Amino acid sequence: MTSDPLLTTLEKELSARAALWRGHKDQPQAEEIVRQYHVVLRCMIDLGFRAALDPDSELPKRLMPQEYLDLLQAHR
């Protein structure tokens, strides 16, 4: 988690979206949930987020935006 209140709020939203996806991953709305997740995470990155997400806030790696995967790679 970050110390920035806005980024903390957005990460909580990611966690909620990830949980929603886990509950609907085999249903038609799963694709829309992933799209919304990507929008929020890209917004966080644009606002300066440069850390690993809490595991509860992540989707499976194959569904994570490339920008986030690149960010993680850069910090190793």
C-alpha positions as CSV (number, residue, x, y, z in Angstrom):
1,M,0.0,0.0,0.0
2,T,1.0,3.5,-0.7
3,S,0.9,6.5,1.7
4,D,-0.9,8.7,-0.8
5,P,-4.7,8.7,0.1
6,L,-5.8,8.9,-3.5
7,L,-3.6,6.0,-4.5
8,T,-4.8,4.0,-1.4
9,T,-8.4,4.6,-2.4
10,L,-7.7,3.5,-6.0
11,E,-5.9,0.4,-4.8
12,K,-8.9,-0.5,-2.7
13,E,-11.0,-0.2,-5.8
14,L,-8.6,-2.5,-7.6
15,S,-9.0,-5.0,-4.8
16,A,-12.8,-4.8,-5.1
17,R,-12.6,-5.2,-8.9
18,A,-10.2,-8.2,-8.5
19,A,-12.6,-9.8,-6.1
20,L,-15.6,-9.1,-8.4
21,W,-13.6,-10.7,-11.3
22,R,-12.8,-13.8,-9.2
23,G,-16.6,-14.2,-8.5
24,H,-17.5,-13.7,-12.2
25,K,-14.5,-15.0,-14.2
26,D,-16.5,-17.6,-16.1
27,Q,-19.3,-15.1,-16.9
28,P,-19.8,-12.6,-19.7
29,Q,-19.2,-9.6,-17.5
30,A,-15.7,-10.7,-16.7
31,E,-14.2,-8.9,-19.7
32,E,-15.8,-5.6,-18.6
33,I,-14.5,-6.0,-15.1
34,V,-11.0,-6.5,-16.4
35,R,-11.3,-3.5,-18.7
36,Q,-12.4,-1.4,-15.7
37,Y,-9.5,-2.8,-13.6
38,H,-7.1,-1.7,-16.3
39,V,-8.5,1.8,-16.4
40,V,-8.0,2.2,-12.6
41,L,-4.5,0.7,-12.6
42,R,-3.3,2.8,-15.5
43,C,-4.7,5.9,-13.7
44,M,-2.7,4.9,-10.6
45,I,0.5,4.6,-12.7
46,D,-0.2,8.0,-14.3
47,L,-0.5,9.4,-10.8
48,G,2.9,8.1,-9.8
49,F,2.2,4.6,-8.4
50,R,5.5,2.7,-8.5
51,A,5.1,-0.2,-6.1
52,A,3.9,-3.8,-6.2
53,L,0.2,-4.2,-5.5
54,D,-1.1,-6.2,-2.6
55,P,-1.8,-9.7,-3.9
56,D,-5.5,-9.3,-3.2
57,S,-5.5,-6.4,-5.6
58,E,-4.1,-8.3,-8.5
59,L,-5.6,-10.3,-11.3
60,P,-3.8,-13.3,-12.7
61,K,-0.6,-12.2,-14.5
62,R,-2.1,-12.9,-17.9
63,L,-4.7,-10.3,-17.3
64,M,-2.5,-7.6,-15.8
65,P,-1.7,-4.6,-18.0
66,Q,1.7,-4.6,-19.6
67,E,2.6,-1.2,-18.0
68,Y,2.3,-2.8,-14.5
69,L,4.3,-5.8,-15.4
70,D,7.0,-3.5,-16.9
71,L,6.9,-1.4,-13.7
72,L,7.5,-4.5,-11.6
73,Q,10.4,-5.6,-13.8
74,A,12.1,-2.2,-13.6
75,H,12.0,-2.4,-9.7
76,R,13.7,-5.8,-9.4
